[in-house]
Amino acid sequence: MKIIIVVGARPNFMKAAPILDTISRRNASLRNGSEKIQPVLVHTGQHYDAAMSDAFFSDLNLPQPDTFLGVGSGSHAAQTAEIMKRFEEVLLREQPDIVIVVGDVNSTMACALVAAKISYNAEGHRPLIAHVEAGLRSFDRSMPEESNRVVTDHLSDLLFVTEESALKNLEREGIPKERVFFVGNTMIDSLRTFEGKAAQSKILERVGISAKNGNNGSTQPGTPYVLLTLHRPANVDRRETFLEILEGIWDVATSYPTIFPTHPRTQKQIVQHKLESYFTFPERDSRGSGQERQTKAITVVEPQGYLDFVCLMKHARLVITDSGGIQEETTCLGVPCVTVRENTERPVTLTSGTNVLGGTRRDSIRDAIQRQLVRNHKTVIPEMWDGKASTRIIEILTARKDLQKRNVLQASRVDDAATSSRN
Ligand code: UD1
């Protein structure tokens, strides 16, 4: 069985890595004669900087991609079209049985669309399309990711779901139940696998947070700090919105050291909007590099690799973010999170986890931060976020393939856990 796994942008890498790892462990454990899975890793190149891509390959022990499409940046249409053109050639050459796409980025939707329309031969054979992290909905069509989610889900043959809300969304949209599997969250598989390694990171010292030695050689912060990430076009592309958000976090940013690993888009917008006075740039201004943070301002650092970022999240007093995945990771780490958005496609992080929506107005953000700083967090790890999502996915895929071989085209065999949690 040949499976193409597509990655393209930063949030894809930690979702795909445990699936590849599960495949290679399964292959290694097979007796002679059993069918191996041949994985083919395709990187579209949507993200290409060392900090946005390469760092994740080494941190997550990802093998080098078998194919790199090198599409780079562009408008949504140009980027999507370029991925489609180049991915079509790969599909025709490799002719995989299954294409796995993860998450909600442009690469996810572009490759699903190509796979849905390809014909390997005159009979019109095409690969099965499997979507990992299916069914999430923000109900906000102004988000490019929402279009990507809806299109990808409606093209997919197998939809792997991370939380209960996604099951309801897919049912409401008329996706047949037989295609949908509640398997858990592969991003949390990565978190659980690499948490220990992340604890050895020296990032706290590097960003100027005083650190002391904890157990097992891990580092603990000597002082509480806030971790901030902002990259959504809706939040940083307009000066007024970006400024409003900065005003909303200013009180906490002047009370706690605030570390801001800054996405390339946001770095550009800080300069373009002339908002530098809110920030210090220790990596740019060599004077401050490596020294204890003194100034009352937000500390801009380069985007961090996976292990360093997990370490920064784990020890933070509070995380403020507009990312999707960070809402889930902070829930699992038990760290309070304020999401600088009006909605979330991951409602389980609000109902079970440590997340609250702060909106994008200065007062609502300030209120959410204050509430989170005094709240006594009792996080409940969401159902199935147990580090075994990738194992369930591979079990379902291999069962499906076996059935296909026997020409049983309808109905897939679902593992017990998936069936029972759906009912
Ligand atoms: C993409 C995803 C978003 C995800 C985010 C994580 C879509 C629609 N959006 O947004 O869901 O949360 O990744 O980062 O797919 N750039 C670089 N170097 C890079 C990559 C990007 O400088 O390696 C800059 C370029 O100026 C580019 C801009 O960032 O134009 C935006 O990159 P793009 O991949 O288009 O979208 P993201 O904002 O990163």
Residues whose N, C-alpha, C, O or C-beta is under 5 A from the ligand:
A	BS01	UD1	A9 R10 P11 Q46 H47 Y48 D49 M52 S73 G74 D104 V105 N106 P144 E145 H231 P264 R265
